Amino acid sequence: MLLAFAVPPDVVASTATSSEREAKDAFRRADYGTVLKLLPPASSGITPSKAWLRLAVDSAIHVGRPEEGLEIYDRLVKPGQPEEVPLLQRLGIGFLRAYVRDSKEHLRIAAYSALAELNLPDQQPVLEDGLLDASPIVRARAIEALGRAGLGARSQALRRAMQDEIPSVRIAAMNVLSEAQITEIIPHVEKVARTEDGPEGIFAYAALYRLGNRDMLVDITGAATLPDRETRMAALGVLGRLKHSSSLAVVSQGVYDPEPQVRAFAAGALGELGQPGAVAPLTHALGDENPRVRGAAAASLGRLGVSDARPLLHALVRDPSMQVRASAVEGLLRLGDQTAVLVATDLARHPDPSVRAAAAQALGAGSDRQALAVLQTLLQDQQPQPRLFAAKALGKVSLPVIAFAAFGLGYYFGQRPGGTLEQTVGDLQHSFKDMSRNVVDTTMGIERDLRRRQALLDTKSRVVQAKSELFDKNFGEAAKQLAEGVDALESSVKGAKPNEQTQAVRGLIGTLQEARLELTMGKPVPIRKLTELQQSIDRELNR
């Protein structure tokens, strides 16, 4: 302010105009640091033009300082004024890009998960950087984001991801590249289909099917009835996504599976198949004892678009499980029954944030004014999970990409948070941390379970081979096979927290080591002992 009193106004204006010209020239040269240096501080008394402030916000984004860009944006758009949506979107993405380089894994997971939702082809370099991340979950999220952005055909880094050491990452790469019709991957995928058991082999079949080998549908269909639970789940999920009419019978049979996880997968797959013939098995699944199965069946009935299903779904809005009620709301909204919004409104007030998040997800299937009003309220929820799902739902039914970017930025439907910049950034970090904790809890659990199951499958194969060697009196080779089984199992539980599953695996390791030691010492090991060991492994696979 002192500068404004000490220097004549015309001189101040002339100086500001000159500095703005310099800033524009610097921006054209991509000298973004100079743009920020030339911008007068808020305390100077000089009011930069809106064009100058916009350049400064973009410059802060380019140099990776979105917090500074947010402060400048607050000078550009005062409270109560309309948001500048394109600039706000760039600023939101700037925050996400900053978090992909964070040292904390859960923040990188959250950032790439958000970028996957935004479908932005111009973010290819950032997304490909994620393929080099130390975390397999981050790598998988980056692959998903590349696929959604339509970059499967352009990304060479994505092709290299098919050689990743982690199965879930390889599967993600196969899915994206086959969906992009990249035929050059066929020889590699054929090798995977021949040599890999379990989910990875199933996804290889699906990739080959997408790339023109229609015979693979027979293999996928057959896998839906194999003894291994994970294989059945993968096959049913794939059959749903492939949407072939001949799959209806086997997927329908899945809702009668003894395993509730498989029944839930089957119910979800029936909704993706989209055939009226799925109504009968889904109606059966609505009475399942497991709430996850009932919820999947309710949502799938809505996807089928069969109006006769409304009475069934109305009955489920009084289900003891709040998650099932939310799924029933989603199904009814998909059928055009807007009365379900009243139930969703009640769920949106539930004390459990996961229930409020489920309500937000369900409301994404509706579009009336009341549904949008509830979603806008959820965008201001105190917990990040409901805000996240509300932003995604609004992006589906009414708002552009800015809805999700606004979540990442800490803006809630145009309501800029009050307080200082420090508070704003602190709130943003806290939101990301809480949201990503939910992501980590689920994805890390899935990843650990996949590693354990893959190790069990590998060990089972080693035990079968060891039995064959025993028949031929090749005791040394049999001992070698058991030693490799021990290595696989030990790797799967390394660093894992003690629980019933890890204890069971350690018990198997002990039995394998005992048999290996006896063989190494030249002592005969009964075939029956290895058969019992194989049966123990099967029990763990079917747990």
C-alpha positions as CSV (number, residue, x, y, z in Angstrom):
1,M,0.0,0.0,0.0
2,L,2.9,2.4,0.8
3,L,4.1,2.1,-2.8
4,A,0.7,3.2,-4.1
5,F,0.9,6.4,-2.0
6,A,4.5,7.2,-2.7
7,V,4.4,6.8,-6.5
8,P,1.9,8.6,-8.7
9,P,-0.9,6.4,-10.0
10,D,0.0,6.8,-13.6
11,V,3.6,5.6,-12.9
12,V,2.2,2.6,-11.0
13,A,-0.1,1.8,-13.9
14,S,2.7,2.2,-16.4
15,T,5.0,-0.1,-14.3
16,A,2.3,-2.7,-14.0
17,T,1.6,-2.6,-17.7
18,S,5.3,-3.0,-18.5
19,S,5.6,-5.9,-16.1
20,E,2.6,-7.6,-17.5
21,R,4.1,-7.4,-21.0
22,E,7.3,-9.0,-19.7
23,A,5.2,-11.7,-18.0
24,K,3.4,-12.5,-21.2
25,D,6.7,-12.7,-23.1
26,A,8.2,-15.0,-20.4
27,F,5.1,-17.2,-20.6
28,R,5.5,-17.6,-24.4
29,R,9.1,-18.6,-23.8
30,A,7.9,-21.1,-21.2
31,D,9.9,-19.2,-18.6
32,Y,7.3,-19.8,-15.9
33,G,9.5,-18.9,-13.0
34,T,9.9,-15.4,-14.3
35,V,6.1,-15.0,-14.7
36,L,5.7,-15.7,-11.0
37,K,8.5,-13.4,-10.0
38,L,7.0,-10.5,-12.0
39,L,3.6,-10.9,-10.4
40,P,3.1,-8.2,-7.7
41,P,2.4,-9.6,-4.3
42,A,-1.1,-9.1,-2.9
43,S,0.3,-6.7,-0.3
44,S,1.8,-4.3,-3.0
45,G,-1.4,-2.5,-3.6
46,I,-1.1,-3.2,-7.4
47,T,-4.1,-5.0,-8.9
48,P,-2.9,-7.2,-11.8
49,S,-5.3,-7.8,-14.7
50,K,-7.2,-11.0,-14.7
51,A,-5.3,-12.1,-17.8
52,W,-2.0,-11.7,-15.9
53,L,-3.4,-13.6,-12.9
54,R,-4.5,-16.5,-15.2
55,L,-1.0,-16.6,-16.6
56,A,0.5,-16.8,-13.1
57,V,-1.9,-19.6,-12.1
58,D,-0.9,-21.6,-15.2
59,S,2.8,-20.9,-14.5
60,A,2.5,-22.2,-11.0
61,I,0.9,-25.4,-12.4
62,H,3.7,-25.8,-14.9
63,V,6.5,-25.5,-12.3
64,G,4.8,-27.9,-9.9
65,R,3.7,-25.4,-7.3
66,P,-0.1,-25.8,-7.3
67,E,-0.3,-24.4,-3.7
68,E,1.0,-21.1,-5.0
69,G,-1.4,-21.3,-8.0
70,L,-4.3,-21.8,-5.6
71,E,-3.3,-18.6,-3.7
72,I,-3.2,-16.7,-7.0
73,Y,-6.5,-18.2,-8.1
74,D,-8.1,-16.8,-4.9
75,R,-6.9,-13.3,-6.0
76,L,-8.5,-13.9,-9.4
77,V,-11.9,-15.3,-8.3
78,K,-13.3,-13.7,-5.2
79,P,-15.8,-15.6,-3.0
80,G,-19.3,-15.4,-4.5
81,Q,-18.0,-15.0,-8.1
82,P,-18.4,-17.7,-10.7
83,E,-15.6,-20.2,-10.9
84,E,-13.3,-20.2,-14.0
85,V,-13.9,-23.9,-14.7
86,P,-11.2,-24.6,-17.2
87,L,-8.5,-23.0,-15.1
88,L,-9.9,-24.6,-11.9
89,Q,-9.7,-28.0,-13.7
90,R,-6.1,-27.4,-14.7
91,L,-5.3,-26.4,-11.1
92,G,-7.0,-29.6,-9.8
93,I,-5.0,-31.7,-12.1
94,G,-1.9,-29.8,-11.0
95,F,-2.4,-31.0,-7.5
96,L,-2.9,-34.6,-8.6
97,R,0.3,-34.4,-10.7
98,A,2.2,-33.1,-7.6
99,Y,1.0,-36.1,-5.6
100,V,2.1,-38.7,-8.1
101,R,5.6,-37.8,-7.1
102,D,5.0,-38.0,-3.3
103,S,7.2,-40.2,-1.2
104,K,4.1,-41.8,0.4
105,E,2.7,-44.7,-1.5
106,H,-0.9,-44.2,-0.5
107,L,-0.9,-40.6,-1.8
108,R,0.5,-41.8,-5.2
109,I,-2.2,-44.5,-5.3
110,A,-4.9,-41.9,-4.7
111,A,-3.5,-39.5,-7.3
112,Y,-3.3,-42.1,-10.0
113,S,-6.7,-43.4,-9.1
114,A,-8.1,-39.9,-9.6
115,L,-6.2,-39.4,-12.9
116,A,-7.7,-42.7,-14.1
117,E,-11.2,-41.2,-13.6
118,L,-10.4,-38.1,-15.6
119,N,-9.6,-39.7,-19.0
120,L,-7.0,-37.1,-20.1
121,P,-4.8,-38.0,-23.1
122,D,-2.6,-35.0,-22.6
123,Q,-1.3,-36.5,-19.3
124,Q,0.5,-39.4,-21.1
125,P,4.0,-38.6,-19.7
126,V,2.7,-38.5,-16.2
127,L,0.7,-41.7,-16.5
128,E,3.7,-43.5,-18.1
129,D,5.9,-42.4,-15.2
130,G,3.5,-44.4,-13.0
131,L,4.6,-47.6,-14.8
132,L,8.0,-47.1,-13.2
133,D,6.7,-46.7,-9.7
134,A,8.0,-49.1,-7.0
135,S,4.4,-49.9,-6.0
136,P,2.5,-52.5,-8.0
137,I,-0.8,-50.9,-7.1
138,V,0.4,-47.6,-8.5
139,R,1.6,-49.3,-11.7
140,A,-1.8,-51.0,-12.1
141,R,-3.7,-47.7,-11.5
142,A,-1.4,-45.9,-14.1
143,I,-2.2,-48.7,-16.7
144,E,-5.9,-48.2,-16.0
145,A,-5.6,-44.5,-16.5
146,L,-3.7,-45.0,-19.8
147,G,-6.5,-47.2,-21.0
148,R,-9.3,-44.9,-20.1
149,A,-7.4,-42.0,-21.8
150,G,-7.3,-44.0,-25.0
151,L,-3.5,-44.3,-25.0
152,G,-3.2,-48.0,-25.4
153,A,-2.2,-47.9,-29.0
154,R,0.3,-45.0,-28.5
155,S,2.1,-46.1,-25.3
156,Q,5.2,-48.3,-25.7
157,A,5.7,-48.2,-22.0
158,L,2.4,-50.0,-21.6
159,R,3.6,-52.9,-23.8
160,R,6.6,-53.3,-21.5
161,A,4.3,-53.6,-18.5
162,M,3.2,-57.0,-19.8
163,Q,6.6,-58.2,-18.5
164,D,6.0,-56.9,-15.0
165,E,6.9,-59.2,-12.1
166,I,3.5,-58.8,-10.5
167,P,0.5,-60.7,-12.0
168,S,-2.1,-58.0,-11.3
169,V,0.0,-55.5,-13.2
170,R,0.5,-57.9,-16.2
171,I,-3.3,-58.6,-16.2
172,A,-4.1,-54.8,-16.3
173,A,-1.7,-54.4,-19.2
174,M,-3.2,-57.3,-21.1
175,N,-6.7,-55.9,-20.6
176,V,-5.9,-52.4,-21.8
177,L,-3.8,-53.5,-24.9
178,S,-6.3,-56.1,-26.0
179,E,-9.2,-53.6,-25.7
180,A,-7.1,-51.3,-27.8
181,Q,-6.8,-54.1,-30.4
182,I,-3.0,-54.2,-30.3
183,T,-2.5,-57.4,-32.3
184,E,1.3,-57.4,-31.8
185,I,0.9,-58.8,-28.3
186,I,-0.8,-62.0,-29.5
187,P,2.3,-64.2,-29.3
188,H,3.0,-63.1,-25.8
189,V,-0.6,-63.6,-24.6
190,E,-0.8,-67.0,-26.3
191,K,2.3,-68.0,-24.2
192,V,0.6,-66.8,-21.0
193,A,-2.6,-68.7,-21.9
194,R,-0.6,-71.9,-22.3
195,T,1.6,-71.7,-19.3
196,E,-0.3,-69.8,-16.5
197,D,-3.1,-71.2,-14.4
198,G,-5.6,-69.3,-12.3
199,P,-6.8,-65.7,-13.0
200,E,-3.9,-64.6,-15.2
201,G,-4.5,-67.5,-17.6
202,I,-8.2,-66.5,-17.7
203,F,-7.5,-62.9,-18.5
204,A,-5.1,-64.1,-21.3
205,Y,-8.0,-66.1,-22.8
206,A,-10.1,-63.0,-22.7
207,A,-7.4,-60.9,-24.3
208,L,-7.1,-63.4,-27.2
209,Y,-10.9,-63.4,-27.5
210,R,-10.9,-59.6,-27.9
211,L,-8.1,-59.9,-30.5
212,G,-10.2,-62.2,-32.7
213,N,-9.7,-65.8,-31.3
214,R,-13.4,-66.6,-30.6
215,D,-12.5,-70.2,-29.6
216,M,-11.2,-68.8,-26.3
217,L,-14.8,-68.4,-25.1
218,V,-15.0,-72.2,-24.7
219,D,-12.0,-72.2,-22.4
220,I,-13.3,-69.2,-20.3
221,T,-16.7,-70.9,-20.0
222,G,-15.1,-74.1,-18.9
223,A,-12.9,-72.3,-16.3
224,A,-16.1,-70.9,-14.6
225,T,-16.7,-74.4,-13.1
226,L,-13.1,-75.3,-12.1
227,P,-12.4,-76.2,-8.4
228,D,-10.2,-73.1,-7.7
229,R,-12.4,-70.3,-6.4
230,E,-10.3,-67.4,-7.8
231,T,-10.3,-69.0,-11.2
232,R,-14.1,-69.3,-11.2
233,M,-14.5,-65.7,-10.1
234,A,-12.1,-64.4,-12.8
235,A,-13.9,-66.5,-15.5
236,L,-17.4,-65.2,-14.4
237,G,-16.3,-61.6,-14.3
238,V,-14.7,-61.9,-17.8
239,L,-17.8,-63.6,-19.3
240,G,-19.9,-60.7,-18.0
241,R,-17.7,-58.1,-19.6
242,L,-17.5,-60.0,-22.9
243,K,-21.3,-60.0,-23.1
244,H,-21.7,-63.1,-25.3
245,S,-25.2,-64.5,-25.2
246,S,-24.1,-68.1,-25.0
247,S,-22.6,-67.3,-21.5
248,L,-25.9,-66.8,-19.8
249,A,-26.3,-70.5,-18.7
250,V,-23.0,-70.9,-17.0
251,V,-23.0,-67.4,-15.4
252,S,-26.6,-68.0,-14.1
253,Q,-25.3,-71.3,-12.5
254,G,-22.8,-69.2,-10.7
255,V,-25.4,-67.7,-8.3
256,Y,-25.8,-71.2,-6.8
257,D,-22.0,-71.6,-6.1
258,P,-21.2,-72.7,-2.6
259,E,-18.8,-69.7,-2.2
260,P,-20.5,-66.3,-1.5
261,Q,-17.7,-64.4,-3.3
262,V,-18.3,-66.4,-6.4
263,R,-22.1,-65.9,-6.2
264,A,-21.6,-62.2,-5.9
265,F,-19.3,-62.2,-9.0
266,A,-21.9,-64.1,-10.9
267,A,-24.7,-61.7,-9.9
268,G,-22.6,-58.8,-11.0
269,A,-21.7,-60.5,-14.3
270,L,-25.3,-61.2,-15.1
271,G,-26.0,-57.4,-14.9
272,E,-23.1,-56.8,-17.4
273,L,-24.4,-59.5,-19.7
274,G,-27.6,-57.5,-20.1
275,Q,-29.9,-60.3,-21.1
276,P,-33.6,-60.6,-20.0
277,G,-32.9,-64.3,-19.2
278,A,-30.8,-63.2,-16.3
279,V,-33.9,-62.1,-14.3
280,A,-34.7,-65.5,-12.9
281,P,-31.2,-66.3,-11.4
282,L,-30.9,-62.7,-10.1
283,T,-34.3,-63.0,-8.4
284,H,-33.0,-66.1,-6.7
285,A,-29.8,-64.2,-5.7
286,L,-32.0,-61.4,-4.1
287,G,-32.8,-64.0,-1.3
288,D,-29.2,-64.9,-0.7
289,E,-28.0,-65.1,2.9
290,N,-24.9,-63.0,2.0
291,P,-25.6,-59.2,1.7
292,R,-22.9,-58.8,-0.9
293,V,-24.7,-61.2,-3.2
294,R,-28.1,-59.5,-2.6
295,G,-26.5,-56.1,-3.3
296,A,-24.9,-57.2,-6.5
297,A,-28.2,-58.8,-7.7
298,A,-30.2,-55.6,-6.9
299,A,-27.8,-53.4,-8.9
300,S,-27.8,-55.9,-11.8
301,L,-31.5,-56.0,-12.0
302,G,-31.5,-52.3,-12.5
303,R,-28.9,-52.6,-15.3
304,L,-31.2,-55.1,-17.1
305,G,-33.9,-52.4,-17.4
306,V,-36.7,-54.8,-16.7
307,S,-39.5,-52.7,-15.1
308,D,-41.2,-55.8,-13.6
309,A,-38.3,-56.0,-11.2
310,R,-39.4,-52.8,-9.3
311,P,-41.5,-54.6,-6.6
312,L,-38.5,-56.9,-5.8
313,L,-36.2,-53.9,-5.5
314,H,-38.7,-51.9,-3.4
315,A,-38.7,-54.8,-0.9
316,L,-34.9,-54.6,-0.6
317,V,-34.9,-50.9,0.4
318,R,-35.9,-52.2,3.8
319,D,-33.1,-54.8,3.9
320,P,-31.2,-55.1,7.2
321,S,-28.0,-54.2,5.3
322,M,-27.5,-50.6,4.5
323,Q,-25.3,-51.5,1.6
324,V,-28.0,-53.7,0.1
325,R,-30.5,-50.8,0.5
326,A,-28.1,-48.5,-1.5
327,S,-27.8,-51.1,-4.2
328,A,-31.6,-51.4,-4.4
329,V,-31.8,-47.6,-4.8
330,E,-29.3,-47.8,-7.6
331,G,-31.4,-50.5,-9.3
332,L,-34.6,-48.5,-9.0
333,L,-33.0,-45.3,-10.3
334,R,-31.7,-47.2,-13.3
335,L,-35.4,-48.3,-13.9
336,G,-36.5,-44.6,-13.7
337,D,-38.1,-44.9,-10.3
338,Q,-37.2,-41.5,-8.7
339,T,-39.1,-42.4,-5.5
340,A,-35.9,-44.2,-4.5
341,V,-34.2,-40.8,-4.0
342,L,-36.1,-40.5,-0.7
343,V,-34.4,-43.7,0.6
344,A,-31.0,-42.4,-0.7
345,T,-31.5,-39.1,1.1
346,D,-31.9,-41.1,4.4
347,L,-28.8,-43.2,3.6
348,A,-26.9,-40.0,2.9
349,R,-27.4,-39.0,6.5
350,H,-26.2,-42.3,8.0
351,P,-23.4,-42.0,10.5
352,D,-21.3,-44.6,8.7
353,P,-19.3,-42.8,5.9
354,S,-19.2,-46.0,3.8
355,V,-23.0,-46.0,3.7
356,R,-23.0,-42.4,2.7
357,A,-20.5,-43.2,0.0
358,A,-22.8,-46.1,-1.2
359,A,-25.7,-43.7,-1.3
360,A,-23.6,-41.3,-3.5
361,Q,-22.7,-44.1,-5.9
362,A,-26.3,-45.2,-6.1
363,L,-27.4,-41.6,-6.9
364,G,-25.1,-41.6,-9.9
365,A,-27.8,-43.7,-11.6
366,G,-30.4,-40.9,-11.3
367,S,-30.6,-37.4,-12.7
368,D,-33.5,-35.5,-11.2
369,R,-33.0,-32.3,-9.3
370,Q,-33.5,-33.9,-5.9
371,A,-30.7,-36.5,-6.6
372,L,-28.4,-33.7,-7.6
373,A,-29.2,-31.7,-4.5
374,V,-28.3,-34.7,-2.3
375,L,-25.0,-35.2,-4.2
376,Q,-24.1,-31.6,-3.8
377,T,-24.6,-32.0,0.0
378,L,-22.4,-35.1,0.0
379,L,-19.6,-33.1,-1.7
380,Q,-19.3,-31.1,1.5
381,D,-19.2,-34.3,3.7
382,Q,-16.7,-34.3,6.5
383,Q,-15.3,-37.6,5.3
384,P,-13.4,-38.0,2.0
385,Q,-15.0,-41.3,0.9
386,P,-18.6,-39.8,0.5
387,R,-17.1,-36.7,-1.3
388,L,-15.2,-38.9,-3.7
389,F,-18.2,-41.0,-4.7
390,A,-20.4,-37.9,-4.9
391,A,-17.9,-36.2,-7.3
392,K,-17.8,-39.3,-9.5
393,A,-21.6,-39.5,-9.5
394,L,-21.9,-35.8,-10.4
395,G,-19.4,-36.4,-13.2
396,K,-21.8,-39.0,-14.6
397,V,-25.1,-37.3,-14.3
398,S,-24.5,-33.6,-14.7
399,L,-21.1,-32.1,-14.4
400,P,-18.0,-32.3,-16.6
401,V,-14.5,-33.5,-15.6
402,I,-14.3,-30.6,-13.1
403,A,-16.4,-32.6,-10.5
404,F,-13.6,-35.1,-9.9
405,A,-10.8,-32.6,-10.3
406,A,-12.6,-30.4,-7.7
407,F,-12.5,-33.2,-5.2
408,G,-8.7,-33.6,-5.6
409,L,-8.3,-29.8,-5.3
410,G,-10.2,-29.5,-2.1
411,Y,-13.1,-27.6,-3.7
412,Y,-16.6,-28.8,-3.1
413,F,-19.0,-28.0,-5.9
414,G,-17.8,-24.4,-6.3
415,Q,-17.7,-23.7,-2.5
416,R,-14.0,-22.7,-1.9
417,P,-13.0,-23.7,1.6
418,G,-12.5,-20.8,4.0
419,G,-9.4,-20.1,5.9
420,T,-5.8,-19.6,4.9
421,L,-3.9,-21.2,2.1
422,E,-2.1,-23.3,4.6
423,Q,-5.4,-24.6,6.0
424,T,-6.6,-25.3,2.5
425,V,-3.6,-27.4,1.5
426,G,-3.6,-29.1,4.9
427,D,-7.2,-30.1,4.4
428,L,-6.4,-31.4,0.9
429,Q,-3.6,-33.6,2.2
430,H,-5.8,-34.9,4.9
431,S,-8.5,-35.7,2.4
432,F,-6.1,-37.6,0.1
433,K,-4.7,-39.5,3.1
434,D,-8.1,-40.7,4.3
435,M,-9.4,-41.5,0.8
436,S,-6.3,-43.4,-0.1
437,R,-6.3,-45.3,3.1
438,N,-9.6,-46.9,1.9
439,V,-7.9,-47.6,-1.5
440,V,-4.9,-49.2,0.2
441,D,-7.0,-51.3,2.6
442,T,-8.8,-52.9,-0.3
443,T,-6.2,-53.1,-3.1
444,M,-3.3,-54.1,-0.9
445,G,-5.5,-56.9,0.6
446,I,-6.4,-58.1,-2.9
447,E,-2.7,-58.0,-3.9
448,R,-1.6,-59.9,-0.9
449,D,-4.3,-62.5,-1.4
450,L,-3.4,-62.9,-5.1
451,R,0.3,-63.4,-4.2
452,R,-0.6,-66.0,-1.6
453,R,-2.9,-67.9,-4.0
454,Q,-0.4,-67.8,-6.8
455,A,2.2,-69.2,-4.4
456,L,-0.1,-71.9,-3.4
457,L,-0.8,-72.8,-7.0
458,D,2.9,-72.8,-7.8
459,T,3.6,-75.0,-4.8
460,K,0.8,-77.4,-5.7
461,S,2.4,-77.8,-9.1
462,R,5.8,-78.5,-7.4
463,V,4.3,-81.1,-5.2
464,V,2.6,-82.9,-8.1
465,Q,6.0,-82.9,-9.9
466,A,7.7,-84.2,-6.8
467,K,5.3,-87.1,-6.6
468,S,6.1,-88.0,-10.2
469,E,9.8,-87.9,-9.4
470,L,9.3,-90.2,-6.4
471,F,7.6,-92.7,-8.7
472,D,10.7,-92.7,-10.8
473,K,13.0,-92.9,-7.7
474,N,14.5,-89.5,-8.5
475,F,14.8,-88.4,-4.9
476,G,17.1,-85.5,-5.5
477,E,14.9,-84.0,-8.1
478,A,11.9,-84.5,-5.9
479,A,13.7,-82.7,-3.0
480,K,14.5,-79.8,-5.5
481,Q,10.8,-79.4,-6.4
482,L,9.8,-79.2,-2.8
483,A,12.5,-76.7,-2.0
484,E,11.2,-74.4,-4.8
485,G,7.7,-74.8,-3.3
486,V,9.1,-73.7,0.1
487,D,10.7,-70.6,-1.6
488,A,7.4,-69.6,-3.2
489,L,5.4,-69.9,0.0
490,E,8.0,-68.1,2.1
491,S,8.0,-65.2,-0.4
492,S,4.2,-64.9,-0.3
493,V,4.2,-64.4,3.5
494,K,7.3,-62.4,3.9
495,G,6.5,-59.3,5.9
496,A,2.8,-60.3,6.2
497,K,1.0,-59.7,9.5
498,P,0.2,-62.9,11.4
499,N,-3.3,-64.2,10.8
500,E,-5.1,-67.5,10.2
501,Q,-4.1,-67.6,6.5
502,T,-0.4,-66.8,7.1
503,Q,-0.2,-69.3,9.9
504,A,-1.7,-72.0,7.6
505,V,0.9,-71.2,4.9
506,R,3.7,-71.4,7.5
507,G,2.4,-74.8,8.5
508,L,2.6,-75.9,4.9
509,I,6.2,-74.6,4.7
510,G,7.1,-76.7,7.8
511,T,5.6,-79.9,6.3
512,L,7.4,-79.2,2.9
513,Q,10.7,-78.6,4.6
514,E,10.4,-81.8,6.6
515,A,9.7,-83.9,3.5
516,R,12.5,-82.2,1.6
517,L,15.0,-82.9,4.4
518,E,14.1,-86.6,4.5
519,L,14.6,-86.8,0.8
520,T,17.9,-85.0,0.9
521,M,19.1,-87.5,3.6
522,G,18.1,-90.4,1.3
523,K,15.1,-91.4,3.4
524,P,12.0,-92.6,1.4
525,V,8.9,-90.4,1.7
526,P,5.6,-92.1,1.2
527,I,3.6,-90.9,-1.8
528,R,0.6,-90.7,0.5
529,K,2.4,-87.9,2.5
530,L,2.7,-85.7,-0.6
531,T,-0.9,-86.5,-1.5
532,E,-2.0,-85.3,1.9
533,L,0.1,-82.2,1.5
534,Q,-1.5,-81.5,-1.9
535,Q,-4.9,-81.8,-0.3
536,S,-3.9,-79.3,2.4
537,I,-2.9,-76.9,-0.3
538,D,-6.3,-77.4,-2.1
539,R,-8.1,-76.6,1.2
540,E,-6.2,-73.3,1.5
541,L,-7.0,-72.4,-2.1
542,N,-10.7,-73.0,-1.5
543,R,-10.7,-71.1,1.8
